[in-house]
Amino acid sequence: MSLKYKIIVLVGGIIILLMMVISISFLYQYRATIIEKEVHNVRSLTDAVTIPIIDAFIYGEQDDIIPHELLERYISYLSDRIEGIQYAYIYDRERELVTFSNFRKPPGYQPQGIPDLNLIPPGAEVVSIYSHEHNGWVIEVVSPIQIAGMHWGFVRLGFDGSNMRREIGSIFFALLALSIGVTGSALLVLYLSIGRLTRSLGKLTEAIDTFDLMSADTEVSLPASNDEIGYLSKRFELLQKRLIESKYDLAESQRNIYRAEKLAFIGRLSSGVAHEINNSVNGIQSCLYAIGNDPKNHEQTEEYMKLINEGLQHIEIIVKKLLEYSRKNSPSMASVNLAEVVGNVMKLCSYKLQSQGISIAFEPEPGLPEIEADKHLIQEVLMNLLINSMDAVPEGGCICIRAGRKDRNSIYLSVEDNGSGVDPENADFIFEPFFTTKDTGKGTGLGLSVVQGVVESHNGTITLDSKPGVKTVFTITLPINGKHERTVNRG
């Protein structure tokens, strides 16, 4: 159940409960007023009816008779003159029934359920309201017949109580309709008010859901109000700003990490590159020395000039590749030939591979497709993995690079070596920043973390399969035409 309906149910329940309490209290109060009024009326009528009955009893005592006929005529007179009277019973002082008449029943009706008059205290008047089996709702009055301290008996009169009941019923239904109307109106107002509140919350929720650090410059619409929702929206705006600032700070830190990692790789490659350049320079110097000793030997000079040109071209290629690797490039997706990238990296690392006696092989599958990727980032990935393998394998070890289709939409690139491998307890941490198993000064612990970031920025994955002392395989899977969703900032 949504928050909106929870609030409506809770507040609506409270309103209904309050209306019930108020309505019932008012109904009981009004009911008591109506009953009191009706009881007062029937008592007044009873007092008026009792006077002629007393006269009849006084007349009968003077003549030493019981005036049945006079009382019966008087009771018949009551039915014609008093509206709403249901029945009349007259008892003598011994509480014996003298005469009666139930005006709702045919002649010959015998009364049933006559109350025990012995329970009524002398001189007391008793009024009761109940549902009679023949007369319906009745207001009954049992009043003593007495005057000047003389007690003659009792008169029992029943009056129609249906009008009183209908009046109470009409009040009940009026209160019920009023309660329903007030409750319905309150719930409608509550529904509309909460609807406005939940719409504001919905806008805020939508803003939270659509906010993306990768597109943080996109304007997000937030509800504007002076209540708690508006305050929460302002707090969210401040949170957005802090997150965006953190994003740029993190991006700058990433650029610094990339620059540091690149410098570390360049430093480790520098000795090999310097040796390659030194060899070419020595060769050029030798050629120039030979030309200087015999400048008239045109055939020799032409041959040495070709060698000098080859040496300079070799130096140019090495420097160009080193600069291409180390310079600051903006990430750009383009068609990339993996075989070409692997060849460039192998050439850049060729001297160190030869000096350590490490054999390397590249085994691409036939028909290897080009992929949409950032060439420089993919080159960094391969360079990282290749240098890690060179550090792990002993002299005379071997490295094998493989590439091919994994499925219709992706390719794989793996680097396998027969070096020391990764212990199982370290396998879960190998991609964490600053985690390294190398000796102090030989690694920053950032290489594989950078590799994972680059691969994931291309919507790819990287996995490790290692058997210590036997083999270690890093396998990268990349989409062929996948559109990358995240950009890795490079230094």
Buried (B, 14 or more C-beta within 10 A) or exposed (E): EEEBEEBBEEBBEEBBEBBBEBBEEEBEEBBEEBBEEBBEBBBEBBEEBBEBBBBBBEEBEEEEEBBEEBBBEBBEEBBEEBEBBBBBBBBBBEEEBBBBBBBBBEEEEEBEEEBEBEEBEEEEBBBEBEEBEBBEBBBBBBBBBBBEEEEBBBBBBBBBBBBBBEBBEEBBEEBBEBBEEBBEEBBEEBBEEBEEBBEBBEBBEEBEEEBEEEEBEEEBEBBEBEEEBBEBBEEBEEEBEEEBEEEEEEEEEBBEBBBBBBEBBEEBBEEBBEBBBEBBEEBBEBBEEBBEEEEEEEEBBEBBEEBBEBBEEBBEBBEEBBEBBBEEBEBEBEEBEBEEBBEBBBEBBBBBBEEBEBEBEBEBEEEBEBBBBBBBBBBBBBBBBBBBBBBBBEEEBBBBBBBBBBEEEBBBBBBBBBBBBBEEEBEEEBBBBEBBBEEEEEBBBBBBBBBBBBBBBBBBBBEBBBEEEEBBBBBBBBBBEBEBEEBBBBB
